Amino acid sequence: MKAHYEVLDGLRGTAAIAVIIFHIFELTTPDWAHNPFPHGYLAVDFFYALSGFVLGYAYDERLRRGGNGAGALSFWGFAKRRLIRLHPMVPVAVTLGLICYLNDPNVGTTQQIGVGLSLGSLLLAYVLTLFLLPSPTLPNHWDETHCLNAPTWTLFWEYIANVVYALWLCRIGRGLHRVLLALGAVALIVAAVLLAQKQAFGWGWGYETLWVAPVRLTYPFLAGLFVYRMGWKIRLPMPYLTASLILLAVLAAPALKGLANTLLEAGMIILVFPLILMVGASIRAETGKLGPLCRFTGELSYPVYILHYPFIFLFGHWVWNTHPGKLAQHGAAVGVFAFVLLLATALLYGYDKPVRKWLGRRYAG
């Protein structure tokens, strides 16, 4: 097994923490422009860029051999490894979403079975989300395609990218890759124009803007894969800290109005995120005092991301229903943040890593 790019893993952790902060403030501030991370949703696009790089590094050579020869890997071998890596946390996250949904004390009767909610629709949403498939929207969850655990919408598209990569992208040449990148960039710019009235790229999670999701996936995934294949690197001091600060500065940049903001965000995805990848790819492991933090945040990133949103909804409904003072609101926000980190840590070491290790020995040896 190849060694990880630990700095890139750590950057995934930086982005995941920014997502939690963004979502907490998303439910308590008037609009995205007042959020500490007004572009925080672009962490999703950065995740896709990371995924493209990491998949290319881990599987390009093995998949190109088509299952023949030492170290070769078939499509099904690849699929098993990706499922083992990503899916064990899904039933936990979706079940937590179900529990939080049924026990939210601040939504009246709208989420009670037999009153504002049918058992059939709830079970259907639960089963479909276990397989990361879009489901009918439930009460109080707007237009979400994955309403029992909203972040799983990104994982649904991640799985699609994995399939396309293993069946086709792993074998394309640089010329075609450049053409696809150009088309992906054009699609992002067109989307920026079409989303000007919404003033942001933070869509794709609902049925109304479902078309945005594949647009947000395509370019960054291809760009991450291309950065790996070209071997591009930018060497800066303390790359984990430096790249993290650049990423956070991008997500915290002031929001503009209308088309200016969507074009700005398209530019961030097209130009800045690949540059951050190049910084993160400049070394395999972060040394010194930042090394343990880099490795820990990298490991924690996925559990944090997939577990946090049901608790964000509980927090948001409490704020909207009880109108707490600023001190109580901020204290609760810190509590939610800390709880999610502790829960993710406990499940990472007590469930996710042991289960993945067992599954890997049994099915991916």
N, C-alpha and C positions, 0 to 999 in steps of 0.2 A: 504493500500500500504506500502511495506517495505521501510525503510529508505535507502538512497543510501550509498554506500561506497564512500564518498566524495574524499578520497585520490586517489582512482582508477580513478574516473572521472577527477581529476586534472592531473593525469598522462597521460590520453588521450589528454588533452590539451597540455601538454609538447611535446608529440609525434607529434601532429598536427602542432605545431609551427616549430618543427624541419623539418617536411616534406616541409613546405613552403620555409624555408631557403635552404634546399637541392635542391628543384626544381629551385629556382632562380639561384643558382650557377651551377646547372646541365647544364643550357643553356648558361653559360658564361665562363666555365672553360674547359680545354682540355679534361679531363676525370674525372671519379668518384674519383680517387685517389687525385685529387687536390681540391675536395669539402671539405668545413669545416665539413660536415657530410658525409664522404665517404660511410657509411653504412645507410644513411638516409632512404632508401627505406624499410629497415627492420621495420620501424614504422608500416607498414602494417601488418606484422606478429605479432607485439605487439598488435595492435588493435584486431586481431583475438583472441589472448590469453585473453585480457580483456573481449571480448565478451563471450567467453566460461565461464569465472568466473561469470560474471554478469547475464547471462541467467540462470545458475545453481542456483544462489542465489535467483533470482526473481521468477523462474517458476518450479523448480524441484518438489517441493511438490505438487503444484497445478495441474501440468500436470499428475502426477502419479495417481491422483484420477480419471482421465478420465472423467471429467465433472460431477462427482457425489459427492454431499455433499457440505458443506459450504466451500467457498474459492476455490472450484475445478474449473478447466479451461479446456475447450475442445480445440482441435487443432485449430478450427476456431476462438475461442475467443483469443487464443494466436496470431494467424495470424493477426487479426484485430489490436491488441495492437502493434505488431511490425511494421505494415504498418503505423499506426498513429504516431509512434515514429520516423520512418525513412523517410517515403516517401514524406511528404509535402515539404521538401526542394528540392526534385529531379526535379520537373518541373521548379522551379526557376533556379536551377543550369544549367539544360540542355538548357533552353531558353537563359540564359546569354551566354552559350557556343555558341549557334547559332548566337546571335547578334555579339559577338566578332569575330566569324569566318567570317561572311559576311562583317564586317567593319574593317578588318585588313588592314591598309594602306601600309604594307611592304611586300606584297607577290605578287605584280604584278596582273595579271589577273587569276591566277590559282584558286582563290577562288570566282570568279565571275560566277554567274548563266548564263548559255548559252555560256560561253567562256571556262573556264577550269573546269566547274562543271555543272552537269545536275540537274535540279530541282527535278526530281524523286529520284535521289540518296540522295540528301540532305534531302528531306521530309522523305524518308525511314529511314535514320539515325536518324533523329529527333524523329520520332514516336517510333522506337525501343528503343532508349535510354531513352525515358520517362518511359518505362516499364523495364529499366535496362537490356534489351536484347542486345546481340552483334549485331553489324551492319556492313555493308560494310565500308571499310576504305575510307575516303575522302582525297583529295589532301593535301599534307603538314602535314599529321598526321601519317606518317610512317605506322606501321602495327597494329595500335590500334584497339581493339575490341569495344571500346566505345569512338569514336573519337570526339564527340561533348562535352564531359566532361570526361576526362580520369579517374579521381578517381572513377567514378561510376563502373568501372570494379571490384573494390574490394567490392562494395556494392552488385553487382550481386552474387558474391561468398558468401558474408555474408548472403544473403537471402537463398541460398542453404543450408548453415550450419544451419540456423534457422529451415528450414523444416525438415532436418534430425534429428536435436535435438528434435523437438517437436514430431515427429513420432516414434523415436526409442531411441536416446541417453539418453533422460530423464529417461529411465527405465532400462538401462543396469546396471549390477552389477560391483563391483570393479575388479573382476577377468578379465572379458571381457574388461573392460576399460583399464586395464594394458596391455593387449595383443594389443589393438588398438593403445595405446600410443607407444608401442615398434615398431609396424609396421610403424607408422607415423615417428618415429625417423629414422628407417632404410631407409624409402623413402626419407627423407631429406638428409641423407648421400649419397645415390645413386644419388640424384639430384646434390649434390655438385660435385661428380665425373663427371657427364654428363655436368655440367655447367662450368667445369674448364677452357675451352677455352674462355668462355665469362667472366670469372673471377669474377662473382658476382651472387647473388641471386635475383637481382632486375629485374626479368622478370615475365611473366605471363599476362602482359597487352596486348600482341599482339598475332596474330594468329600463328606465327611461334613457339612461346614458350608457347602456351596455356596450355600445360601439366603441366607447373610449377605451375600454379595457385592453383589447388586442393592440390598439395603437400605442398605449403606454407600455405594453409588453415588448413589442417587436424591436424598436430601435435599441433600447438599453441592453436587451439580451444579446442582440447581434453585436453591439459595440463592445460589451464585455468579452465576448468570444473573440472578436477581432483583436482587441488589445492583447489578449493572451497569445494568439497565433502570431502576431507581429513581434512579440517580445518587447514591447515598448515599456520603458521604465523611466521614472523621474526620481532622481536621488535627492532627498532632502533630509536634514537632520531630524532625528526622532520621528520617523515616518508615521507611527501609530498616532502620536499626539498631534503632529502637524496635519495629517490627513483628516483626523477627527475634527480639529478646529476649523479646517476649511469646510468640511461637510456641514458642521453646525452653523457656520457663518452663512452658508448658502441657504439652509433651511430657515434661518432667522432673518434673512434679508427683508427689508421693508416691502410690503405688498403694494403694488401699483394698482391702477384702475383699468378695468376692461381689457381691451386687446393688448395694451402694454404689459399687463401682468401675465397673460397667457403666453405672449411671445417671450417674455423674460424666462418663464418656466420652461418653455421649449428649449431655449438656449442653455439653461442649466443642464437639462437632460442630454442635449446633443453634444455640448462642448465641455462642461465642467465635470460631470460625473466620470467620463472616461479619463480625464486628467487625474482625478482623485484615485481612481483605480491604479493608474501608473505609479503614483506615489506609494500606494499600499503594496504594490507588487515589487517594489524595489528591493525588499529583503524578505526572506521566508519567515524569520522569527524576530520579534522585538526583544532586545536585550535590556539589561539593567532593571531598574525598579519598576518600569512600566510593563515589563514582560508578563508577570502574573496577572495584572489587571487586564491586559490585552487578551490573554488566553481565557480568563474567566468570563469577560463580557462576550467574547465570541461564542463560548459554549452556551451562555445564558440567553443569547439573542433570540433564538427560535422559540423556546418556551415562553419567554416574556411576551413576544409578539403575539403568539397564538392564544395565550391565556388571558390577556388583560381586558379585552373589550366587554365581556359580560359585567365586570365590576365597574367599568366606566359608565355603563347604562344605569346601574344601581345608583351610582354617585350622581349622575345627571338628573335622574328622576327625583332624587331626594332634594337636590338644589331647586329644581323647578317647582316642586310641590310645597316645600316648607319655607323657602326663601330665607335661608340662614344668613346671619351676619357674616361679614368678610372674614373675621377671625376664625369662626367655626368652619366656614367654607374652605379656607386655606388649610386649616388643620386637617380636615377630612381629606382634602386632595393629597396632602403629604402622606396621610395614612393609607390611602388607596395605592399610591405609588410604592410605598414601603411593603405593603401586603403583597402586591403583585410580584415584586422582586423576591420576597421570601418564599412565596408559593412556587414560583418558577424554579428557584434554587432547590427547594425540597423535591419537587417532581423531577427535575433534571437528574439529581443524584440517586433519588430513591426509586424512580420508575423508568424514566426515559433511557438513560444510559444502560442500566441492566437489561431492559427489554430489548434494546437494539443489539446489545452484545449477544444475547441469547439467540435472537432471530438471525443475526449474522452468522453465527456458528452453525445453526441448523439449516438455513436456507440459502446462504450466499457464500458458503465456504469454497 
